[in-house]
Amino acid sequence: MTEPIPVFDGHNDFLLRLLRNPANRETIWLKGDGTGHLDLPRMKAGGFAGGFFAIYIPSPQAHDAPDFEAMMNNPPFDLPLPALIRHDQAQPVALAMAGHLIWMERASQGDFRVCRSVADLRTCLARGIISGIMHMEGAEAIGPDLDALHLFHALGLRSLGPVWSRPTVFGHGVPFRFPGTPDTGEGLTDAGRRLVAECNRLKIMLDLSHLNEKGFDDVARLSDAPLVATHSNAHAVTPSTRNLTDRQLDAIRESRGMVGLNFATSFLREDGRQSPEMGWEPVLRHLDHLIGKLGEDHVGLGSDFDGATIPQGIGDVTGLPALQEAMRAHGYDEPLMRKLSHENWFAVLERTWGA
């Protein structure tokens, strides 16, 4: 097997595992407990160089409940949107998850670092240190006055999605629906438009994954930064509400933005099923489409590790080298492989944050 290329990843939900298992977090992070997709030893084994670590507020009615799992394995499906979560309910959870991320740095004894600049990321890559960016998947913890945005920025927040797949005071997320389109509701609220402006001022990257089409259009009109979807796929291949239409991909390309390929099977498979029993063809079909629409400088990986069902050929983070081998066998050359694996993420963050 060819030497793996270090992978910088657009999205994971590892902090949610720590939130749900705080008493066992040392074992989960430093040794691995045999569950999930990520831990420090498996990251090292899989060539995981770093990524965006999501702060996500679970809904009281979780989409990983058995009835939702059954629905997503038998398309068509249309899962109801969870209710809005108030910022005073969300903030303690978000602060706990931010604390877990900062603890991970301390507990790793030099193997992991929370990064706040592209220079930090490049230093970590050169020294073999796994890097982490503090990200919010849904801005529930930010009140309409935006004061908490400044608090979390001071803690290290450098990337934010205004919504997950539910409404916030800032905008509207798409439901999990197959088949469907991302045109599912209204655009950004007044508070959402203020959030875009303040994120631009603070140079916090805005993540358009989960945002509905009208909200996407509002961000495209208002933002002065590249348009980025950290973990989304091509609607033309898999007609899920969570995937991006060709028109949206055109807007991302024109902004010199970025899309990270989501490993979630229900967004990869043409039939929309959640089953992991699939080969490499759906993954490569989405990559081909994204590269064809965006160009090879604007596509990367956005795994959704620890937040989704992923293809059996990947399995967990140690399957990244197998994915790279499949990409090579498909005809991707080494310069393109390096771009997809980490260089494009560093470049778009440089365009967004500066050096």
Secondary structure by P-SEA (a helix, b strand, c coil): cccccbbbbcccaaaaaaaacccccccccccccccccccaaaaaaacccccccccccccccccccaaaaaaaacccccccccccccccccaaaaaaaaaaaaaaaaaacccccccccaaaaaaaaaacbbbbbbbbcccccccccaaaaaaaaaacccbbbcccccccccbbbbcccccccccccccccaaaaaaaaaaaaaccccccccccaaaaaaaaacccccccccbbbbcccccccccccaaaaaaaaaaccccccccccccccccccccccccaaaaaaaaaaaaaacccccbbbbccccccccccccccccaaaaaaaaaaaacccaaaaaaaacaaaaaaaaaaccc
